[in-house]
Amino acid sequence: MLRSSSSVDGMPMEDNAGEKGRRRSCPSGPTPVDSTIFIKQPYTQVAFDEIYLKEQNTDKPPLFQRAKEKVSCTPKKVFKVLSDFLPIIKTVRYYNLKENAVVDILSGITIGILHIPQALAFGLLTSVKVENGLYTSVWPIILYVIFGTSPHVSMGTSAVICIVTASVVDKQADVFKAANVDLRLSYVNGSLNASLPEWESIPEFMDYKEHVSMTIALFVGVILLAMGFMRLGFITAYLSESFFAAFTSGAAVHIATSQIPPLLGISIPRYGGAFKIVKTYTAIFENITEVNVAAIITTIICIAFIFLIKECINERFKDKLFIPIPVELLVVIIATLVSYLGKLNEEFGLAIVGNIPSTIPPPVLPDTTGVQDYFVDCFVIAILIFANTIAMAKVCAKKHNYEVDDSQELIAYGMCNFVSAFLKCFPSAVAPPRSMVASNMNAKSTINGIFAALLMILVIMAMSILFEPLPKAALASIIVAALKGLFIQIGDCRKFWRINKIDFVIWFSTIVSVVFLDIDFGLGIGVIVSLITVVFQTQFARGFRLGRITKDGAIVEYKRYTESVEDTGVKVFRFQSNLFFANAEIFRNTLYRCTVNPRKLLKFLKKQERKGGNKEKKVSTDMTGVTVTSERKVSQVSINSNGKNSSTTNLNKSDNPVFSISDENISRSSNYPGNGSYQGMPRQMSTASSLSQIGYEEDPETGDELVTPEKIRIMRKTHHIIIDCSNINYLDASGANVLGHIYSEYDHVKIKVFLAGCSVDMIKTMMQAGIFDKIPKGNLFLTLYDAIAVAKTQSIRPLPPVVEDYDDEEAAEDSYITNIQ
């Protein structure tokens, strides 16, 4: 049946005075007469599949033929395979020299300028030699040019990765110190008053730390390569935003703490392991009287200069500047000149960088001795490198409208670390500031990295000697000033508290454990808490009854919205979670609590029998006093599986392809529209009271809940339970079995269970679990509206003269416990 429609863009027009032609998002009254209503008859899932499901194509070629097509070798396939593994091939082949060269050269040189101060500073931050930072700003860049896909990712030194690496290096350094206690004595001169030299001044000690950092890079590369070839890029999806925010902010506290000694010009031991931040601050306060005034002045001037340029010029005029002013490089140059001309090291004892080799070292094999002690740390660093770098790559890809391949990026990051480990580099990753500069300069291809690497090679070969007078306080100032964003990020705790308390729990537990224990401990605790919260969320999944709004038939949470009512005898239940072993019992308990508990009803009925309750004497009244009717068989017209008219059918026959509404129910069901609206239907409020309104009464004889005819009458008024399965995306064997047991338990008390909106995967799991041996396929409906429309036409089923208890098989529910001898 179709009626004429008056609408604009699908929205009815209001004719009220003063609002003529006004479009409303929600009509305030009943459906206007001039609206379109599509009427269709309700479908079971079986009926809908018989009519519309496409037949699967079984005429596939043989497996050998399909394999042959996959492995066939043609020039195009060879090029595709090589260019996928080595993207530089495609980049060079399709490179537009005229349009892209100038932009790539300028962006590469600019990024190289940013690399110089960061390479010097982050080499010290990693607790290795300064030159290792310079090497890490060369080889990973070149390797990413060959294997990477994003023109804006700038591989090299990264503050967070450096401090995590330093944590591992310092722990292993403590092992070296314990095993080589007498090493420092060999460097003491013959005088009686000579003091023991600092460990950092002993070449063997620094060489050991260098090899540890190289070994970390080696195994980080192996892990990333393995993840890339196995396509495990999805693994970072299990780490939430709150976790990363807390971890990086906690790492910023460690970075800043590690730079306080050079900022103050004091020398203290580097600590590793749990509570190292407490030990570090204890040592700082113990040596606070030895601060160097020149270092403090240098620190204040450098940090003030950096913030002045960044906030007052770069940030304020970022739309007018072609490139931001490289303030860090200016600090390095000016501090070096002032230190050299003023002889700050000789005159004031200001610590300087010292000797920097001006050669590119040949490849060497990392010393992997003792790697088993920190292999887990290597895995953690690998995950952090991938998570941070791919996130930055996707930000740039979205801005410039291109795509990055997660698996190929994993391979690229793996090669950057694996190969560079033989070239005296520590683990490398993206640095967001450098990548944002490349993005703002609109770098065209990864070739821009070649020019950044060439500039760094020039610095190492010809200019490294110029940085020997550079004060360490200036480098520390650069590092601390770069942490501003991470410290501001701590304020996100308020956002997580407002949005979701679980996110706040993850954030709080991660940052506290990172700061007060150690970075690796904190990362492990944060991951564990994140996984535990996932489990807890399954335990607190919501389930509730659904009702419909009387004006327009919208299905909403019952009693949450005004004018929401339930249809008499029908209770609709929705569970907002997947259904699997962890929450199957929660699902059942919530369903029973929200609707009718069949176990409780069965218990009440059995007690009623034992007390000599009236047995069923009439067809129209059962022993509880509830009016019942037998299932109706009426003459009706329905649509069969071929879409043609058919003759008399049984409404409740399980293999009936399409349900239709009997003549006597036309008045309340014929207005059911296919669009899910109940417009025009008369109200049918459920008059049954809730058991909670009656309250709990204790039986004076047994101490159990008192059984009254009123309680049984209320529970028996429900003749259909409809489970809305539209939110259940995953179903396992335990969840499927629970559905079968629920159906059996309700069947004992003559309550029918319908399932609505089941996904294809859910139906497949139920079929493989044999659930359709218990639940008829005719009880599965295409939509929730179809199930409600059919349930409303049916009535309460009479109870048998004697209600049977559950048998042994039903009580066991296929439990493993019955198989134990």
Steps between C-alpha positions, in 0.01 A plus 500: 500500500635840402361840581599840361786681665587864563858539609825680436822298511310227679383736780128583550397862468320681782189703416467678835456874501828679505693184414388439147762322298718449806689170509506318833744225597231315699121528451332596824172320435351200324590430140323741262241358266706600196796279589634194325478170687653185355335186629675164487447173674755387760779270386675222679871475421439170318228652283708801410799283407285275283374794300802734476821316590739465206617155411867445567713449193642149527651498151846605614804398299714221646744587776800424276376743236441776755846445649654511154337835431632639827861396443518583132794724414451797271696825473211692657480265798877509551494880499206506739667261746830690491338844521284388793806384694724784373272804453798705386477320162153639432597839644798536265314367199212746529696789652417839346834677514368836386212526751639316803876549513510854641245427773675176601842667515375788716299278734790254529751770593255654749442164670874441502549829684252380763687169527828664608408625850275200566772256401747660740249527786333161464834320481561614857138426594545138391793473744750420223753704303404823327617366165249213523226759476659640184524153342135429591407813307661369180450130431134458604412794274666336199343163574154652529545667162545151353229308690256766625180626341429833671685808373439677832631245751837615634683205652785558743527590867183520710480620860263230632684213331834642616397510867356147483824380340701686764307318770612164360855620437536627857373173646756307301764757595439416866571136417825605329604708802437211738708266284787752451545665838878532459480661156501856634809429713704438185433862396619655828837674480775434754420786740351413838230769478375396158125436482329227303399614150137518394374189323398712198864598450613136463507391132424133573189593694367728225584238234295247697201735519537568128486127422194454723316774310607343170374159613168653600468655153590165340229301678247780472557481125458122498172526694362771272595305189332187636186701579505648151530167319229347723281811456462563873446873471165467676673424831518867596119519492502339845674804649258782576545874463497540878786250526719680247422841651599379848808314378643789299429749781666268751795462267523880481546509878792258466650699214482825694643333811794360306584853378492675837867415584642659181259793540642562849855412407530214751615144453307207649489128419241378249258256658302220344219272614204560729471830689790648304325837486490508881869407517584766241328781690659382823844528337413842354408644839806346659719686247294818474777705662733417212291668229684690230384861465612517137288193421192653667543828311548312172185297572284801575615693192462203264153396620376860498637555148339177372156583639524860384566401138258205497203668668538861388621448144465144369157437651364849454612543138490135389268586210741761367829316549610268220688289756515542878813663639738217603538632853670183630774534238542867589540404867766243408694749285478792743577286808798344323641841400452648848655195664798505265563875516437528875688177584213399728641152554843621611389808692173385662514120480196482270461145361532480122441231237870440434656297223273389214646269231484649152482168314227257396580173682511169308234235574558295816319206655304586815597305810187299582632364830226508762225598256268251671488738796340780300331331204158582644609866511588473132147378426353791696716753313398343169131541582554862604697580185229357277210656693651850505636497146194351326275744687705793371504350148121469499457859617708624207334256258155630593612861460654442157249241376712190450513158663770318694536124514533392864685179414748672268555771758580231757758358260642849445534568874650157544765559232579846640588342836640164390752628242596814695582284805820395318589868450512606868144629516249464783124441438346758269144622454305798376528842664163678460647854481720405204214319326265795546758730338521259203122498482471878514763535228301251290787258438424306183682169548726305732796624290506811720665280762810467280573871533447491878743207523758675281488804727555280806794324330650843426461595867672179616785513250580872500327681784481264799824641642329841522251367757763386753463819717120462506377512864301197614267739679395641161417152367308422819304823455403396147373165630302646790344773284382234255299331779248781532229317306543180699471684830188685383362161398483403870191720518319241285427312823196728548373411154534127564324538837206677334474268202553159656619399846662186358720715275599702806594180689726399209654849486558527874646152550731541200642843584547421871681173427711659224608790722558325830607152388666518160410537137499127420310411819249774430448389143436142611260608773317730260452221245380258769253753640375573147433130439336459840265790428397326176404195708316717752305670225363161393392441860315831516323478166151648517184311429154655513140468385376687196171675448345711230401866495122512460502791255738373233592143596870565554669219695677640806619394842191434709427755775798712397279703269160648568203329335698179448273197537525123457260284305292273719665164555814589298830601657785612276857479631819652361856415609767757409798272458632200316393166645784267592640292783595798719149647520264217403376453856474877545281509190271229635474654849430846358235361266326318784517804726359737239224275366377176659718253686385156374679321783321711756168456323551124483584496871183697579286268287642190669430650841147581384455137398628371834257729682215342304434784263214473258587281205404613157131427451415721205677576181459870559650512850818334630577419861637848563179671404645650180273489196653296221401399149630228280711590202287637222473356153316740274445545133723772374692621200878513518796528266674174433866454410422568135335830581150376399179471696454180700207352683431408861809465716578466867633825649735320735629232269879514526564440132247755383705736282303817572273581792175684434240654725165326561170674430408538865829685565482726196384792709819517699759353263413600146652842542846354559720685254811357346703802606472397863230743610185417692316810385125470528506207742289524811688513829561169670656566834614209706277492806714244679664634811864441576597245763720764657188705572353217706815463707668202659301296747644210699317170528465431876515125439812466281676837527495532119316765304127477556309371197175682434253466213558868419871445440435201276227691315739788424772266370254290295368804316819503291468255212788619276858605569668669204879533509634779281826358363590798280780606740653152523782501244687198638364173636709208623408146606421603858274782384320276252445230764357755743244607238397137460470448876301823537253380238461163677444662840233734368336215311449319833269781611340541156662830408622535143836655419558689174840622375504809279768664287752213513808554283613245244802407712281454807261268313795304364642450850160390633464252215846350555431477876179306435282764667228463237427155642352692795395834349282471188630703209154654476572682825769711332368822347653742255432810711378583848179644353425171325538305825278743693232498231476118515526474879212748543263269309563205729375423847596334826549127462331274755714318754489121513320336794840425656795730439814293447832572669821525297644160415865405558611604151331840522641562846855405395496740200783306334729587791843338505458419869270205422783332307743492792525157661 
